[in-house]
């Protein structure tokens, strides 16, 4: 048995950004993964998709992972391959606020880096990977936890990775409808009141402490309060906004996951029986663990 030099398997986790008050800075990696097998050689570009996006996404050069790989090859400084063959097993739902585009971007960069290093010895370090992923995605709050795992605090030039307390139990409540990040961002005002910004700064700091220390439901509930983005986006996803409000009124620390429309709730012994009765029958309830490691890369073995 030997490793195939032209094929790589990348596994990338779903992520939830913002976590309420941490707009564009806080992110959490979740134990729900897409898997991408990428190979290069003398064949035309073709993409096979199983799961989310099957029959919807581009299956050639326009696919996000292919475009990302080509940009990464340019950034790394290696020759573009004639064709790229992808097999994608997608478990992260699209346009739901769970980082599907970030997972694709990270997969593309890591696949290109691994193949480039195997073929030519080219080096592209982790900081450059994060910078390129952020440039393509436009913000680091999803790509950072996707790459590093755990709980991440990201800013314009770096990321800090922390591990949440072992008792933290995220639950994602996934609706049957979609919302694009672009539409959600388009609803945000250019300016917010200073008092709202001050509240969010304090809540974001409290949330980091609540997630990494011994979880207390009352503290998590206070720590997940947001005044910067969720209420402005509510008109685009009224069902999501209503569910968040109902859950919080019952003491469940619930927020909009990323740009929505998925809801992220933190389940504790005090609230675990309160979530399901508030969720509509069309919504999917999925308890998930925190992914502590982030994206992984391996070279499949061939006989």
N, C-alpha and C positions, 0 to 999 in steps of 0.2 A: 504494500500500500504506500502511496505517496500523495502529497498535497498537489492539487491541480494549480498551476501557476496563473491561470487566467480566469478563475472563478472565485467569487467571494460571497459569503452570506452575512448580511447585516440585520440585526434585530434591534428595533427602536421602540421605546415605550410611548404610550399616550401621556399627555401632560395636561395639567390644569393650571392656568395662569391667573394672576391677580389675587386669587384666594380672598376676595373681598377688597380690603383696603390697599393691597400692594400693587396698584396699577402699574403695569409694564415693568415690574421689578421682582415680584415673588412668583415662584413656580414650583410645582410638585410633580414628580415622576410617578406614574401609576403602573400597576402590574397588568397591563393590557398592551400587547405588542403587535406591530407589523413585522413581517419578515420579507426581506428582499434578497434574491439571489441574482448577482450581476456577473456577466461574463463578457469578455471582449475577444474579438478574433475576426476572421475573414467572413463575417456574415452581415447582412443588413440589420439595421436596428429594428427590434420587435419587442413589444411589451405584452406579457400575459398577466392578467389580473384576476385574482380569486378573492371574493369577499367584497368589502366596501369599494365602491367605484367601478366594479365590473360592468362593462357595457356602457360606461359613461365617460371615462377618462380617455385621453389620447393614448394610442398604442404604438406610437412611433417617436420621432424626434421631438414632438411637442410635449411629451410626458414630463412632468415636473422633475422626476428623478433623473431622466436622461439629460434634460437641460442643466440640472445642477451638476451632474457628473462632468459634462463638457466644460462648464465654467470652472469647476475644480481642477480639471486637467490643465486648463490655461493658467490658473493661479499657481499650480504646482510647477509648471514649466515643462510638461512632457507632451509628446506628440498626441494628437487626437486619434483614437482608434477609428477604424473604418466603420464599425458597427458596434452597438451595445445591445446585449440581450438581457432582458429583465424578466424574472418571475416574481410577482408580488402576491403575497398572501396578506390581505389587509383585514385587520380586526378592529382598527380604530375607525369609528364612524366619521364620515366626511361632513364638514360644515356644521359641527355640533359644539365647537368650543373645547375639543379634547386634543388639539395639537396635531391633527392629521397632516397638515402641510409641513409643520416643523419636523415631524417624523420622516417625511419624504425627503426633505432637504438634508437632514442629518444623514440619512441613509445614502443619499447620493454623494455627499462629500466624503464620508468614511469609506464607501466602496471605491471611489476614485483614488483616495489616498492609499488604501491597501494595495490596489492593483498597481499603482504607479511605483510604490516602494518595492513590490515584488519584482517588477519588470526592470526597473532602472536604478533602484536604490534611492530614489528621490525622497527627501524628508519634508514633511509638512506638519509642524507641531500642533499640539492641542489648542494653543492660544490662537493660531491662525485658523484652525477649524472653526472655533467659536466665532471669530471675527467674520469669517466668510458666511457662516450660517446666519449670523445676525444681519449682515448686509443683504442677503437674499430675502430673508423673512421680513426684515424691517424693524424688528425689535427682539430683544434677547430672552423675554420672559418664558417662552416655550422651548426654544432651542437649548437654553442652558440646562434645565432639568433633563431634557431628552438626552443630552450628551453626558451629564455628570451624575444623574440620578438623585434621589432624595429630595430635600427641600433646598431651593437655590434662591439666593438674593443676587440679582444681576444689575449691572450698571454699564455705562458706555464703554468702559475699558476693562471689565473683568467680571468675575462671578465668585461668590462664596457659597460653598456647599455645606449643608448641615444634614444631620439625620434626625427625622422626627422621632418622638417617643414611640416605643413599641406598641402602646395602647391606642395610637391614632388609627382610626378606621374610616377611610374615605368611602363614601357611597356616591356613585354618579347616577343621576336620574335623567335619562336620555329621552327627549321627546321625539315624536315621529316627524317633526318639521325641522327645516334647516334655517340657518342664518349665516350669511357671509360676513367675514371679519370686516371687509370693506364697508358694507352697509352699516354694521354696528359702530365702526369708528367714525363714520360720517355723521353720526348723531351727537357726537361729543362737542361741547362748546369750546371756543378758543380760550376762554377765561373762566375761572371758578372763584367763588368767594374765598378769601383768605382763611376764614373760620373753618370752612370745609376742608381745605388743605391741611390745616393744623390738626383737625380731628383725625384725618386719614394717616398723617405721619405718626401720631400717637398710637392709633390702632394697629398699624403695620408693625411697629416695634413690639407692641403687646402680643401680636399674633406669633411672631418668631419665638418669643418666650413661651407662649402657650403651647406651641407645637413641639418644642424641643424639651420642655419640662414636663412635669406630671400633669396630664390633661385634666382640667377642671371645666365642666360644661359651662358654668356661668362666665368663666374667663374667656373661653372660646367664643361664646355668644357675643360678648362685648368686643372681642378682638376682631371679629369678622364683619363689623359694621363698616359700611362704605358710603361715602358722600360724593365721590368724584366721577363715577361712570355708570353705575347700575341704573339709577333712576332716569338718567338721560337716554339710556338704551331701551327702557321699558316699553315705549310705544311700538318698537319693532318686534317685541316678544312678550305680549301681555300675559300669556299663560305662564311663562317662566317667571315673570315678575310677581305674579299672583301666588305661585307655588312657594317662591322664596319668602314672601311676606307671611304666608300661612304657617310655614315651617318655623320661622323665627318667632312668630307669636306663641308657638307652643314650646319654645325654648330650644329648638334645634339650630345649631350653628350652620346655616345654609347660605350659599352665595351663588352667583352666576359663575359658571366655569368659563374662564377666558372671556371671549366676546359673546358666549351663549350659542344656542339656547339651552344647553345642558345645565342642570343644577348640580352643584357639589355640596354634599352635606358631610359633616363630621359626626359619625355615630359614636356615642358613648353609652355606657350602661344605663344612664338616665334617659336617653333619648332614642335608643334603638327600636323601641316598639311604637314610636310616634311618627316615623317616616312613612311607612307603607300606606297607612290610611289616608294620607294627604295627597298621594300621587294618583293621577288618572290612569285608567286601565290601558290607555294607549302608550303610556310611558314605560320605558325599560328601567328596572331597578337593578343596579349592578354594584354590589360591594366589591371593593378592590383593596389590595395591599399597596403600600408604597413601594415602588421599585428603588432599591438602594444603590443600584449600580449604573443605570443608564444604558446607553446603546452599547452593543457588543459586536465584535467582528471576528469571523473565523473563516478559514479556508477549508472547504469540504474536501474530504479524502476520496480519491478514486482508486479503483482496483486495477 
